[in-house]
Amino acid sequence: ELASVFSNLHWRLATMMEKNFGGPLSKKGDLVNFRKTADDLRPLDKLYLDMDFYRALELIYKCFSNLNVDIDQNAPWRLASSGEKEKLEGLLFDWFLSLSYLTHWISPFCPNAAKQFFDQISDFDRHLKPGKFLDYLRQIQSVYLVRENQKPLFMRSK
């Protein structure tokens, strides 16, 4: 079910970005949803270390659901039809960044889907200006993801 919700959110956001802008997003928005998602996911470090994967997945699923609710409450289709493109653009960026952050956390459970998502982000780089989305995401990661530069536990054998 988590993979289905993840896939649906990815498709919804990608479709809205392409349909409404077909090109770069220039407004980064206030990142309200992203900040809430990052705050809600703070317990995940401990849950992962405690190997409490059931509760970790529950928390991740809850954040996916909250993201869906936020999209429904903000009704981006209405914003698009009423010409509120600037607000829509900021919200799309916020939602996409939130989805990207959530994708990092589900990658141990859905590695293929997560890899596919991040492989496709290079396609979405063209949707964001100034700068690239991956660069922006890396800046955010430096604040929220502490483990990025740790050494692997097991080295690949050749």
C-alpha positions in Angstrom: 0.0 0.0 0.0 2.9 2.4 0.8 4.4 1.8 -2.7 1.0 2.6 -4.2 0.6 5.8 -2.3 4.1 6.8 -3.1 3.6 6.1 -6.8 0.3 8.0 -6.9 1.8 11.1 -5.2 4.7 11.0 -7.6 2.4 10.8 -10.6 0.1 13.5 -9.3 2.9 16.0 -8.8 4.7 15.2 -12.0 1.5 15.6 -14.0 0.6 18.9 -12.3 4.1 20.3 -12.9 4.1 19.2 -16.6 0.5 20.3 -17.3 0.6 23.7 -15.6 4.2 24.8 -16.3 5.7 22.5 -18.9 9.0 24.1 -17.9 10.9 25.6 -15.0 9.4 26.4 -11.7 10.9 29.6 -10.5 9.1 30.0 -7.1 10.4 28.0 -4.2 7.5 28.8 -1.9 7.6 28.9 1.9 8.1 25.2 2.3 5.5 24.8 5.0 4.7 21.3 4.1 8.4 20.3 3.8 9.2 21.7 7.2 6.2 19.9 8.8 7.2 16.6 7.1 10.8 16.9 8.2 9.7 17.7 11.8 7.2 14.8 11.8 10.0 12.4 10.6 12.5 13.3 13.2 11.7 10.2 15.3 12.7 7.9 12.3 16.4 7.9 13.2 15.6 6.3 16.6 13.0 4.0 15.1 15.5 2.7 12.5 18.3 2.3 15.1 15.8 0.4 17.4 14.8 -1.7 14.3 11.2 -0.7 14.9 10.4 -0.8 11.3 6.7 -1.3 11.7 6.3 2.1 13.6 8.8 3.7 11.1 6.6 2.6 8.2 3.5 3.8 10.0 5.1 7.2 10.5 6.2 7.4 6.8 2.7 6.4 5.6 1.1 9.0 7.8 3.4 11.7 6.2 2.4 10.5 2.7 -1.2 10.7 3.7 -0.7 14.2 5.1 0.9 15.3 1.9 -2.1 13.9 -0.1 -4.5 15.8 2.3 -2.5 19.0 1.9 -2.8 18.6 -1.9 -6.5 18.0 -1.7 -7.1 20.9 0.7 -5.2 23.4 -1.5 -7.0 22.2 -4.6 -4.2 22.9 -7.2 -6.6 22.3 -10.1 -8.7 25.3 -8.8 -5.5 27.4 -8.5 -4.6 26.6 -12.0 -8.0 27.3 -13.4 -8.3 30.6 -11.5 -4.9 31.8 -12.8 -3.2 31.7 -9.4 0.0 30.3 -11.0 2.4 31.9 -8.5 0.8 30.2 -5.5 0.5 26.9 -7.4 4.1 27.0 -8.3 5.2 27.5 -4.7 3.0 24.7 -3.5 4.2 22.3 -6.2 7.8 22.9 -5.3 7.0 22.4 -1.6 5.1 19.2 -2.3 7.8 17.8 -4.6 10.5 18.6 -2.0 8.4 16.8 0.7 8.0 13.8 -1.6 11.7 13.7 -2.3 12.5 13.8 1.4 10.0 11.0 2.1 11.6 9.0 -0.7 14.9 9.0 1.2 13.2 7.4 4.2 11.3 4.7 2.3 14.4 3.7 0.2 15.2 0.8 2.6 11.7 -0.6 2.1 11.2 0.2 -1.6 14.7 0.5 -3.0 13.8 0.0 -6.7 11.0 2.6 -6.5 13.2 5.1 -4.7 16.0 4.6 -7.1 13.7 5.1 -10.1 12.3 8.2 -8.5 15.7 9.8 -8.0 16.9 8.7 -11.4 13.9 10.6 -12.8 14.6 13.7 -10.8 17.2 14.6 -13.3 14.2 15.0 -15.7 12.6 17.3 -13.2 15.8 19.5 -12.9 14.4 21.3 -15.9 11.4 22.3 -13.9 13.3 24.3 -11.4 15.2 27.6 -11.7 17.4 29.2 -10.6 19.7 26.3 -9.8 19.0 22.6 -10.1 16.6 20.7 -7.9 19.2 18.1 -6.8 21.5 20.9 -5.7 18.6 22.4 -3.7 17.7 19.0 -2.2 21.4 18.5 -1.2 21.3 21.8 0.7 18.2 20.7 2.5 19.7 17.3 3.2 22.7 18.9 4.9 20.3 20.3 7.5 18.0 17.2 7.9 20.0 14.2 6.9 22.9 13.6 9.1 24.0 10.2 7.9 24.8 11.1 4.3 28.6 11.0 4.7 29.0 7.9 6.8 31.2 5.0 5.5 29.4 1.8 4.3 29.3 -1.1 6.8 30.1 -3.6 4.2 32.4 -3.1 1.2 31.6 -4.7 -2.1 33.8 -7.6 -3.0 35.4 -7.5 -6.5 
